[in-house]
């Protein structure tokens, strides 16, 4: 579980960096929504200690990532970190 938390932390920090650096006003609400979902995933994993508790939330967030493109290198980094996380928890893109 420590590895999962580490990967989720990297994803969350990439989102925070994206929020801090984006010059696109329309991206801020998208990134914020992803940050909220990441916090919820973290809380569920922490409280339950099992991956099954987050499967539906992660699947929902996979769909949300498909709908919310974030531009530039920041977007590429966020997408890469998200794929690393979904792979680690066993949810296919």
N, C-alpha and C positions, 0 to 999 in steps of 0.2 A: 504494500500500500504506500510505502514511502516513495517509491519510484513514481507512482501515479500522482501523488501530491506534488512532487517535484516538477513533473511535466505540466500539471495544471497551474502551478505557480508561474512557470515560464510563460504559459499562454496568457495568464492574467496580467503579468507585467508587460507583455507585448501589447495587450489592449490598452493598458494605462499609458504606455509610451505613445501609442497611436492617438489616444485622446488628447494628450499633451501637445502633440506635434501637428495634427491635421490642420490644414488651412481651409478645408471644405466644411462649411457649416452643416451641410446635409449629412455628413458622416458622424457628427457628434452623437446624435440620438441613437444611431445604429451601434456605435461602439459602446455607448452607455448600456444599451440593452444587452449586449454580449457580456459586459462586465457584471451586470446583475445576474445573468444566467450562470456565469462562472462562480459567483459567490454562492448561489444556491446549490450548485453541484458540489462545491467544496463543503458546504455545511452538511449536506446529505451524506457525503462520503465520510466526513468526520463523525457524524452522529451514529451512523449505522455500521460503518466499517466494512461495507460490502458494495461491490460494483453493481449488483442488480438494482440497488435503490436508485441509481441515476440513469438507467438505461433509457427510459422513456423521455426524460428531460434532455439527455444527450441527443437522442434521435430528433426531437423537436428542434434543438439548436442546430443540428446538421442542416435541416431544412431552412432555418433562418439564415445560416451562413450562405446558402445558395441564393437567397433573395437579397442579401445585403452586401454588395461588393464594396470593399474599401480600397481606395486607390493607392498606387505607388508602392515603394519599397516597404512601407509600414504595413500595407494591406497584404503584401506577399509574406511578410514575417508572421503576421497574425494568422493567415491561412495555413502556413507551414506548421506553426505551433498547435493550431487546432487539429490538424490531421494527425500529428504526433499523439495528441491526447486521445482522439477517437480511436486510433489504432491501439493504444495502450489499454483502453477499456473495452475493446472488442466490438465497437460499433463501426460498421462500414459506411463510407461516404456515398 
